[in-house]
């Protein structure tokens, strides 16, 4: 069968402009994530979620977050970045806070010597060493304020079934909700995949079947459904845009549950003002490892494309070969509200998506309540069975 070519519909967002060379490094003053002083009273300004303003919590003064009109979020060439991983124009010098319990790393402001880990609640101390990291290209700003995140925590706790009776009280007393920017890699790539396989079509064939009916042998024609396979070969193409890969191992995407879905089309060009009053976790997943994880995601989509291209009632894929072209990436920061609490010696985490407000958390279970529910269900079933037996 001749090879076929199909241009797949795009499930990913339209691609953005790619930058052939890394942008020049911003001034040192712009790179630092230090406090932004209020021009009225000198207190620290913090970003007001859902706005383009930084706000003073003491005097109420606000000032807009401004950026150059030519400042846009661009894709960086992946091969060039891997070849120049230590390029001064691509990386920046960071001072870090590192948690020895869960291994998470965070930005440390100048002069900050200690803090607590929002992932596990442990105390952490600043590492005197500095490290070079690929600087962020973009940020999705917080849209959900702290009070709404706290309400989401209360509602989530109140809605838990079979939770210990004192969980809500202890969790609310101990959990400290903190706004945090998580690092992610996003990858774009053009792919072309050649494949070989088989298409299966269901056919119905009638075969004689002999059975004994009332002491006599009776032969009747019975329908049997079979698959008839035809060899096929072809080619599918797909452009991937913004395939999202977590860049911090401390909070994998699967741990975020339903909260881990962001609209990366609202990403803004990185500026320190967006992070005012918030911490950002540092990535510990290398750029190359992130692309390998992205390729695994892409392969799943490509397999679906191949099966759709083969068609029929069933498909077999015996061989496939994918060509990856024009791979590019961005380092983006995505917002979450994180709370960690301990219950009976274990640490549990609760997260709220800082863009959508979706909440997800880890929780303990009450063995006593579960046992009581099982016993009650058993007694109800036994009572119903006994009543049915008496009626019968």
C-alpha positions, 0 to 999 in steps of 0.5 A: 500500500502506498505511503499516505501523508496526513497533516494532523489538527493541532491540539496544542496552542499556536506557536510563538516567535522563536529567538535564534539567539538568547536575549542579552542578559538584563542589568544586574539590578533587574536580575535580583529578586530582592524586595521592591521598596514602596516610594511612599513609605519604604515598606515592601511592595508585593504583587497583587494577584489578578492585576498588573500592579505591585501594592504596599500592604501598609499605606496602600500605594500601588505602582504598575508593572511596566515592561519594554514594548518589545519585551515578548516571550520567545522560544529558545533553540534547544540544540543551541542551549544544550551546546551552550549550557553555561552561556552567560547570556542564557544563565544567571547567578542565583543564591539558593535555599535548599531543603534537606528533607525533600530536596527542593530548592528556592531562590534566596533573597540577598540577606536571607539566611533561613526559612521554611519549606512550603512543600514539607514544612521543614526548616531550611537554611540558605546555602552559602554557595551560588549556582548558575541557572537558566533564567526564566523566560516567562511567568504566569502571574497569580490570579487567585489571592491568598484569601481565596486560596485559604477558602479553598483549603477550608472547603476542601477539608470540609468536604473530605469523607472518612477523614479524622474528626480533628483533621480540619482543626489541626490542619487549619491551625498548622498549615501556612499557605504560601504563594510559590512559583514552580519552574516548568520547561515547555517544549515545541517541536515539529515531528514526522513519523513513518510507520508500518502496521495493519488495519483490522476490519470486523467481518461477520461469518456464519458457521454451522453449529450443531447442538442437542435440542430436546433429544435431537441434534439440530444444526443452525448457522451462527454468526461469528465476528472476525478481524481481517488484517491488511498491511498498511504503511504511512506517515503522520506529521504533528506540530507540538507547542508548549508541552509542559514538563515539571522542572522541580522533582519536589512536586511532580505534576501528578502530585498536583492532581486536578490543580496542575493545569495552566493556560500557558497562553497567558504567560508574560515576559519575565520581570522581577516585579511579577514575583514581588512578595512570592518565592520561586522554586529552582529547577532541578530537572536538567533541560535534556531530561525535561525534553526526554519527558516531553518526547514521551508525552509526544509519543503518546499523541503520535501513537494516537495519530497513527491509529487514527491514520490507519483507521478501521476497527482495530490497529496494529503498529509494528514499527515507527520512526519519528524525526524531531525537527526545530525543537525549542524550549522556554523556562516558565514559572507557574503559580501555586498556593502551597500548604504543608501540615503534619498529622500523626507524624506524616506530612501532607500537602495541599495546593491551589492553582494560582491561575484557576483556583483548582485545589488538590491535596493529600489527606489521611484516612480515618480507619475507624470511620471506614470500618464503621461504614463497612459494618453499617453497609453489611448490616443493611445488606443483611437486613434487606436479605432477611426481609426478602427471605421472609417475603419469599 
